[in-house]
């Protein structure tokens, strides 16, 4: 895993948490939830190829 990916995930987490808090304090809980959900989906799209590679490596290791 690259260090750049870790920094991107941290930046998205910080940005989403700040936006979520601002939206919650302004009375827009629905938009805060959608912002958190969008951040989660973005990070998942970044992580899925690495998870796929991990499962492929495990499958090759055990020759299943």
Secondary structure by P-SEA (a helix, b strand, c coil): ccaaaaaaaaaaaaaaaaaaaaaaaaccaaaaaaaaaaaaaaaaaacaaaaaaaaaaaaaaacc
